[in-house]
Every structure is written in structure tokens, then in C-alpha cells.
Amino acid sequence: MKISRHSQPMNTRLHFAKQHLRCAPTSRCAYGKRSSIPMKKRSVQMHQKNKDANFYDLNVSELKVILREVRLYQMFNDDYSKKYDSVVNTIRERISVLNEIEMNKYINDYAYYLNELKMSLENEKKNFEKERFYSKFSTWESSNPVVDMFTCDDKLVEVQVQLHESIERCRDFENRERIFKEKTFGKRLASRIDF
């Protein structure tokens, strides 16, 4: 009687069939390495070993998580809780600095997009004047003159969307202008004529 290879029991001594019954629960730290120390204990141990921990690699949300964990450990630990005050203050200062940097970036981005929007709206104004002239020709295809400006609570998003819509209107006008010139003056002269 022949026994097929597939009906044989699996050999658990093979290197790729190791049993992991007694492994400690692991979690992945910020740097991608595995650690068997739970997250809360690991962050507190890090602060205990080094009060000037490397907070500069973390973002605001990560710092808030660590701050919450340190405060909880400070409240419910039997040890002397004042020793965590310097760590708490360091994290709070770093969060404040990051918030200020983020606010400055927001203001700079808003100013940049607002300036771009003003230039694009000036271009639209010139296109509107051209469109009034082109409308005298039967070959001109007019567009919808009604423009609803996008509004939003977030002013940066608002100005970005308005800029995008303005640029799209300018592109639409350029496309219609090219078609109009080709229909009216022919393809050879279309690129040379400018009003």
C-alpha cells in the first residue's frame, strides 16, 4: 500500500514550521523594530532612562499620545510623581513649538495661494474682455457667465479650490479661443493672431 506525500503528518521540527506558543506579545515601535515590552511601559521606561528623549522625530499626535500615557502613569503610579514633571513640560513645549510651526506654514500657504488666485482672477478679467469682443463673431462659443465662488470654513482649502476653479476657467477659455481662431482665420493664421 502506497502512502502519498500529502497524507503524511507535518514535521514540526522543520525550521519553517516552528511553533510560537510561548512567545511574548510584541508591538512595533516607531522605528519599525519589534519589542516585547507593552507600549505604555515602553514609553514610560524611555522617559525614565532619558528625560531628554528624542521628541524631535515625533509629530503632534504622537506627542499627545505619549503625554497622555506619561500623565496616566504619573497619576496612578506609587512612585514619586514629581520626577515626571520635566518630561511633561518638555513634551508640552515641543507640542507648542510644532503648533506654532504649523500655524506659520498655514499662514504662508494661505498668502501664497491667495496671491496666485488674485493673478488668475486678473487673467480671467482680461479673458472676459476678449470674450465680449469675440461674441460679435458667429464662430465664437460663449460659456456660462455665472460663477459661484466656493466657500468653506477652512480658508486655506477655500482659496485652493477657488484657484483651481479659476485656472480651469482660464484653460477652458484658451481652448475655446484656439478653436475660434482656427474656425475664423484658419489653422495657419490662428497661432499668429492675438487680440
C-alpha positions, 0 to 999 in steps of 0.5 A: 500500500502506497502512502502519498506525500500529502497524507503524511503528518507535518514535521514540526521540527522543520525550521519553517514550521516552528511553533510560537506558543510561548512567545511574548506579545510584541508591538512595533515601535516607531522605528519599525523594530519589534519589542516585547515590552507593552507600549505604555511601559515602553514609553514610560521606561524611555522617559525614565532612562532619558528625560531628554528623549528624542521628541524631535522625530515625533509629530503632534499626535504622537506627542499627545499620545505619549503625554497622555500615557506619561500623565496616566502613569504619573497619576496612578503610579506609587512612585514619586510623581514629581520626577515626571514633571520635566518630561511633561513640560518638555513634551508640552513645549515641543507640542507648542513649538510644532503648533506654532510651526504649523500655524506659520506654514498655514499662514504662508500657504494661505498668502501664497495661494491667495496671491496666485488666485488674485493673478488668475482672477486678473487673467480671467478679467482680461479673458472676459474682455476678449470674450465680449469682443469675440461674441460679435463673431458667429464662430465664437462659443460663449460659456456660462457667465455665472460663477459661484465662488466656493466657500468653506470654513477652512480658508486655506482649502477655500482659496485652493479650490477657488484657484483651481476653479479659476485656472480651469476657467482660464484653460477652458477659455484658451481652448475655446479661443484656439478653436475660434481662431482656427474656425475664423482665420484658419489653422495657419493664421490662428497661432499668429493672431492675438487680440 
